[in-house]
């Protein structure tokens, strides 16, 4: 319903006087004056803790408790995602995808569905512990390789952090053999261009921090959190980016056209600061399975990082520029939350 200021409906006197009165009312009436546009807060980066009971963490909340605290202290806004939710009352974000007792094969069976449902930007995978005392521990590296391939095929734009597994008191040799086999395999996937990052978790947690020989105590989980945090901090964009030293900017994406098998989008980059930018970098996720096939007004790196072109890096105070792209894929057209850092 439109609200009309009744003062504007009163009979006017001479035109000059009436015009002056209307101008004064517009200047002093908040309902009628133009309101400033507020910039929305950046959406949190979706992070999926994925694995078995070591990810779930029991009543302690696992590494998720300390990792979340470290990320918040560092100014990173993240949202842990998954189909499960538990942990202590001191854990503000209880979501995860850690299934007690599960093997690599069991995670493999549900992972595509979970990635489609929660569309994580970043995945933290610690899996294989239950395979070590199963019927085929020697085949576990092969099963992990297939799982990682399935994850990167479904979510090619996600950063996938895969860790060596922590010790098992009664199966240390088996764990060491598994870790020794998966590290070169994971590095080969990264070298082939997949967004796979190896995290060496094994040496971080001593057996003395494993009360039952398998699961960490609070001290052990805190050490795992340190390793995850350092790994995430080393990969730009995996948990958002702090403002660049030279300033900040905003990036607003908009889907401008869709068709079967793809869509077109435009991103507006705005400089809200008081000095001109010298350049900018924008990061954003795409729907699972989508890839950028064409881009203008910038230079694309990988799938979701765009830097300015030579002609549009300098943006004056309050000004903006745009770039556009075409993405191909079968899932719904959307552009995830975009972050922008200026130089």
C-alpha positions, 0 to 999 in steps of 0.5 A, spaced: 500 500 500 502 506 498 503 511 503 501 519 501 504 524 506 497 528 507 501 535 507 502 534 500 494 534 498 493 540 501 490 546 497 496 550 494 497 557 494 501 561 488 505 556 484 512 558 487 510 558 494 507 551 493 513 548 489 517 551 495 513 548 500 513 541 496 521 541 496 521 543 503 517 537 505 521 532 501 527 534 504 524 533 511 520 527 510 524 520 511 518 516 508 519 521 501 526 522 501 531 517 497 534 512 502 541 510 502 542 503 499 545 499 505 550 494 502 548 487 505 553 483 509 557 478 505 554 471 506 558 466 509 563 461 506 559 454 506 564 449 509 563 441 509 566 437 515 566 430 512 568 423 514 567 419 520 566 419 528 573 423 528 569 428 524 563 428 528 567 429 535 562 426 540 560 430 545 566 434 544 564 437 537 571 434 535 575 439 531 569 443 529 569 447 536 576 450 536 576 451 528 570 455 528 573 459 534 579 460 530 576 462 523 571 467 527 577 470 531 581 471 524 575 475 521 572 469 517 565 468 516 563 461 515 557 456 515 559 449 517 554 445 513 551 437 513 545 433 514 547 432 521 548 437 527 550 435 534 556 437 539 556 441 546 552 448 547 558 452 546 559 450 539 555 455 535 555 452 529 553 444 529 552 442 522 557 437 519 557 430 515 561 426 520 558 419 520 560 414 526 563 408 524 563 409 516 568 407 511 570 410 505 565 406 501 559 409 505 561 416 504 562 414 497 555 412 497 552 419 499 557 424 497 553 426 491 547 427 494 550 431 500 554 436 495 548 437 491 544 439 497 549 443 501 553 446 495 559 447 499 565 452 497 570 448 501 570 440 504 574 437 509 575 430 508 578 425 514 576 418 512 579 411 512 580 410 520 574 404 519 577 401 513 584 400 517 581 394 521 576 392 516 577 386 511 581 390 505 585 395 508 590 395 502 584 397 498 583 403 502 587 408 498 584 406 491 577 407 494 579 414 497 581 415 490 575 414 487 571 418 492 575 424 491 574 423 483 567 423 485 567 429 489 571 433 484 567 431 478 560 433 482 563 440 485 569 442 481 569 449 484 570 447 491 576 446 495 577 439 497 582 438 503 584 431 504 588 429 510 592 423 512 588 420 518 591 420 525 594 414 528 590 408 531 594 405 537 593 398 535 594 399 527 599 404 526 603 400 521 597 399 517 595 407 518 602 409 516 602 404 509 595 408 508 597 415 509 604 413 505 599 411 499 594 417 499 599 422 499 602 422 492 595 420 489 592 426 492 598 430 489 597 427 482 590 430 482 592 437 484 598 437 479 592 435 474 588 441 475 583 439 481 582 443 487 585 438 491 589 439 497 593 435 502 593 436 509 598 432 513 594 430 520 598 424 522 603 427 526 599 432 529 595 428 534 600 423 538 597 417 541 597 419 548 591 424 546 587 418 544 584 415 550 581 409 546 586 408 541 582 411 536 578 418 538 582 424 540 581 427 547 579 435 547 587 436 546 587 432 540 582 435 537 585 442 538 591 440 535 587 437 529 583 444 528 590 448 528 592 443 522 586 445 518 586 452 520 593 453 517 591 449 511 585 453 510 589 459 511 594 457 505 588 457 500 585 464 498 578 464 498 577 457 501 574 460 507 573 467 504 578 473 504 580 478 508 580 485 505 586 487 501 591 492 504 589 497 499 582 497 500 576 493 499 570 493 494 563 489 493 561 484 488 554 483 486 552 478 481 546 477 477 544 471 472 541 475 466 539 469 462 538 461 462 538 456 457 538 448 457 545 447 459 548 453 461 547 461 463 549 468 463 551 472 468 553 479 470 557 481 476 558 489 478 564 491 482 563 497 486 568 501 490 565 504 496 571 507 498 574 514 498 580 513 494 580 509 487 582 502 486 588 500 482 585 493 481 580 488 484 579 480 484 573 477 485 571 470 487 565 466 487 562 459 487 558 456 481 553 450 482 556 443 482 558 441 475 558 448 472 564 451 468 566 458 466 566 457 458 567 465 456 568 471 460 569 478 458 571 484 462 576 480 466 581 474 466 578 468 469 583 463 473 581 456 475 573 457 475 571 462 480 577 467 481 576 473 476 581 479 476 580 486 472 582 487 465 587 492 463 582 497 462 577 497 468 582 495 474 581 503 476 575 504 479 573 511 482 570 513 489 563 511 489 564 508 481 563 501 479 564 497 473 562 490 470 564 483 467 560 478 465 561 470 463 557 464 460 557 458 464 555 451 462 552 445 466 546 441 468 544 444 475 540 450 476 543 457 474 546 461 480 552 465 482 554 464 489 556 469 494 561 473 491 567 476 495 571 482 492 578 485 494 581 491 491 589 493 490 
